[in-house]
Amino acid sequence: MHLKFGSYPVVVASSAEMAVEFLKSHDQIFATRPPHAAGKYTAYNYNDVLWAPYGPHWRQGRKIYQNELFSSKRLESFEYIRVEEMWAFVSRLYGLSGKPVVLIEHLTRLTLMSLQELQEIISEFFFLHGVFNIGDWIPWLDFLDLQGYIKRMKTLKKKLDRFHDHVFDEHKRKKKELGKDFVAQDMVDLLLQLADGPDLDVKLTYDAVRGLTPDLVSGGTDTMAVTVEWVISELMKQPHLITKATQELDRVIGRERWVQERDISQLPYLDAIMKETMRKHSVAPLLAPHMAMEDCKGRSFELLPFGAGRRMCPGYNLGLKMIQLSIANLLQAFNWKLPGNIKVEDLSMEEAPGITAPRKFPLVAVLEPRLPLHLYEL
């Protein structure tokens, strides 16, 4: 599909065959990004991985992600953290049994803890990355900021600055206190260590560290929470699917222990539910745009929730783990129903605008434990 967005010709890859052409056959040609305002103002002048132009900085950032944070070894070493957080998540929901629960609030807390200001930053971050900013497509109108998005991006950057200053100062203080005994414990430690070291091919500036950090925080929170909320929404619309999913869980896992990551491969029905939900409510309905670096002629590409090719999300393995484990635990742990006299047919399935297309109206549900009560005790 060929369109004209303002001053730019745009081709929409609306079929699996065209996705292969753009993301596989001509992957390198379409590996860069257009210089949109979101990358300039909220990614520290394109110093992240999402909006960075294809080149040495982007390749190095992606390499850091793949080798230092999202490698199989690293994900395995952090499994105990995911288990602890999932257990705390289920326990909080158990404490609210019988009461109406706004699910998205607790899903966000699962990955982001309870920092209200940071949650607001991430919500604004995703909204502004998904808007159609007129100045991106008609450059000579950019200075007018007709929709007010540039102003909001600049305000968001100031909030990100304060967040980064707080987080970086805390990590630097801890490193100074430990001295020679210091060992990097998380991605921020690692990025700051790399920024101070001489070993990288491209100097990692502090603006680059500031640019890379929001990618990690935002990519690991909103996308997972939105997807799991849609899964539960779709299941509540069709309760017989919950029955089939819990039957599979009871058959494979039983009712005397919690489902674990190693069990997920034995739950094909649960996997099918996740994939069908991602098909209907894509993690990113419109992936960040690719820009051709030169003229050109024109695994499975039917489902691309995390993109594909060089620009594929480097954290997709972690994302899938968190989504699958969250769905499995929520279905294993609780029976689900709508609050009050709300009928299934009255449950709205409208989407809100944004890069991740969340529900327009957050899902409110009433949960009741379905396993022996001693499993929920700390």
C-alpha positions, -999 to +999 in steps of 0.1 A: +000+000+000+015+033-011+006+065+007+017+101+009+022+114+045+028+152+041+061+156+022+071+119+023+061+088+003+052+059+027+048+022+019+027+001+043+038-035+046+003-048+051+009-085+042+033-112+053+048-112+018+056-075+019+069-078+055+094-104+041+106-079+015+111-051+039+124-069+070+143-098+054+151-094+017+159-057+020+165-056+057+197-036+056+183-009+032+154-003+056+174-006+088+174+031+097+148+054+112+134+087+101+144+117+123+112+121+142+107+145+171+102+117+197+137+105+191+151+140+192+135+152+224+128+121+245+157+099+234+185+125+239+190+133+202+185+098+189+209+083+215+187+052+222+182+020+203+146+026+191+152+059+172+189+058+166+199+059+129+215+028+116+252+030+123+280+024+149+261+038+179+230+017+172+250-014+166+269-010+198+237-003+218+221-034+204+252-054+211+252-043+248+215-053+251+220-087+235+253-096+252+249-080+286+212-080+295+191-103+273+215-132+267+202-166+277+228-168+306+218-134+319+180-141+317+186-174+336+206-157+363+178-132+369+151-159+371+149-158+409+140-121+407+112-128+383+099-155+406+100-133+437+082-105+419+056-128+405+049-143+439+046-108+454+022-099+425+000-129+432+000-123+469-011-087+465-040-098+443-049-125+468-052-098+494-078-082+473-099-113+468-136-105+463-130-068+456-130-051+422-094-048+410-081-025+383-058-051+367-035-028+347-024-010+379-011-042+394+005-055+362+024-022+359+036-025+395+048-060+387+075-046+364+078-011+377+073-013+414+051+015+429+068+047+417+038+067+407+058+095+390+077+070+370+045+052+359+032+086+347+065+092+328+063+059+310+026+064+301+035+098+286+066+083+269+045+057+251+018+081+241+042+106+226+061+079+207+028+068+191+013+101+181+012+114+145+032+146+148+025+169+118+060+184+120+076+149+114+059+147+080+057+183+070+090+197+082+083+234+073+054+233+098+075+218+126+084+251+144+046+258+149+041+227+170+005+228+159-006+199+182+015+208+212+033+175+211+068+191+210+060+211+242+049+179+259+081+161+247+103+189+262+084+187+295+088+149+295+126+152+289+129+174+320+112+147+340+135+121+325+165+143+334+154+144+371+148+106+371+182+098+355+200+122+379+184+105+409+191+069+396+226+076+384+237+094+416+224+065+437+243+040+416+275+061+417+272+065+455+269+027+459+299+021+437+320+046+456+311+030+489+320-005+478+352+006+461+372-024+448+344-048+459+319-033+435+303-056+410+277-044+385+242-056+398+219-042+371+219-026+337+224+009+350+255-002+368+268-018+336+260+012+314+277+036+338+307+012+340+309+011+302+307+049+300+337+052+323+357+026+306+380+027+275+369-007+259+341+003+236+344+009+199+322+040+202+325+063+233+294+058+254+285+093+265+262+100+295+235+112+270+238+078+254+233+061+288+203+084+294+189+074+260+193+037+265+178+036+300+142+046+290+142+019+263+148-007+290+123+007+315+095+014+291+100-017+269+098-039+300+067-024+315+039-010+294+041-036+266+039-066+290+011-050+311-010-041+281-007-075+265-016-094+297-046-071+303-059-078+268-054-116+273-075-115+304-101-093+287-105-116+258-108-146+281-135-129+302-154-123+270-153-161+264-153-179+298-152-213+282-116-206+271-106-200+307-121-234+316-099-250+289-068-231+300-072-240+336-079-276+328-045-277+310-028-261+339-044-286+364-034-315+342+002-304+336+011-286+368-015-299+393-030-278+421-003-281+447+024-260+433+028-228+412+035-228+375+072-220+367+090-208+336+102-244+328+066-255+326+056-230+299+067-252+270+043-279+281+013-255+279+004-253+242-031-240+248-019-212+269+007-204+242-021-203+216-041-179+237-012-155+240-005-156+202-041-151+193-043-121+216-012-106+201-027-111+167-059-093+177-042-066+199-006-062+187+021-051+211+027-023+187+000-020+160+023+002+139+059-006+144+083+023+146+088+035+110+117+022+089+134+046+064+151+035+032+188+044+029+187+037-009+163+028-037+154-009-040+131-031-060+107-049-047+111-175+101+073-166+099+062-131+091+025-135+098+029-125+135+054-097+143+046-085+178+082-075+185+092-066+149+117-085+128+151-081+112+179-058+124+154-036+142+136-064+161+132-058+198+163-071+215+143-080+246+117-101+230+128-133+248+123-116+282+090-101+271+076-135+261+088-150+294+070-123+314+038-124+294+036-162+295+044-165+331+020-137+341-009-152+322-002-187+336-001-175+372-032-153+369-053-182+354-038-208+378-043-186+409-077-171+404-113-175+392-123-144+373-156-125+370-169-090+362-179-068+391-215-061+401-242-068+375-219-061+345-226-086+317-199-101+295-215-085+264-212-051+281-174-054+285-159-028+262-130-039+240-122-004+226-085+005+221-069+038+231-044+055+208-007+050+214+022+030+202+010+000+223-028+004+218-040-002+255-076-007+265-095+026+263-112+017+296-090-003+321-103-038+329-119-041+363-124-077+376-132-096+408-108-124+417-113-154+439-085-180+448-089-213+430-060-233+446-056-245+482-052-214+504-019-225+520-002-218+486-010-181+489+006-177+524+040-160+527 
